[in-house]
């Protein structure tokens, strides 16, 4: 039996794709031959530079859409455009997310709305539209990014942890609903990963986190991308509705 | 084959109904074959057939064969009256 572990011929859409885990995933997928569609809300020039880099380095087709994943109309327009340009979608990596730390008594309405709009509604809108494109081909893989905090919580992260727990619930439901269409939905729950988000925390907290990790080091975006790739590829054709932690043994 | 006949065939295939049972009053959830799972298959079939992508609100409103034709008018799919 030969395993097809490349992504050649596959169309992959990665939200929040210009930095951190999203960008590491985009590079890995491009290296494996997928056509890459990137989304980001950041500066369009950054998005275009990323697209150019993928095309030059890996010789793959690449496209991009700059929009806020929490904007339902923008999501609809994006998927209509994907449909027009590519006629199909094989992989969605629902990665875009925000983290705003606040202790319970100091959480603002703006923080709640912004976090829920991006991390919960945004993920739901993208799953909804992606699954419709995937239904046409009776196949597809959706990988939703949660967090170790979505499973176990953390001080100062009530809103973020709540939004990431919602990702797990939504994903399990969608996995049950879409399995009959041969569309798989899985969750990757990173622990402490070397991204801009991690570098924003104070040095003493940073050290505290490292000490809580059994492998005694921070993870890299590439290590998370490898797990996302597993779920995206044919290596996991019989796996759906699973939550896989990538946390160096932070929680065992 | 005209659009009406093509649409009937899409319904017949997706809902696993005989083509003669596809009439204007065929309604979602009234006919047991037209359940929520088959509804989404039907949407995919229709979108493929007419090369369109429907809004979620229109998918929810697609409650009968007649209503489906009306909704498809918004996407420039014409039916003989």
Boltz contact constraints between the chains, C-beta under 6 A:
constraints:
  - contact:
      token1: [A, 80]
      token2: [B, 53]
      max_distance: 6.0
  - contact:
      token1: [A, 83]
      token2: [B, 53]
      max_distance: 6.0
  - contact:
      token1: [A, 135]
      token2: [B, 44]
      max_distance: 6.0
  - contact:
      token1: [A, 136]
      token2: [B, 44]
      max_distance: 6.0
  - contact:
      token1: [A, 136]
      token2: [B, 48]
      max_distance: 6.0
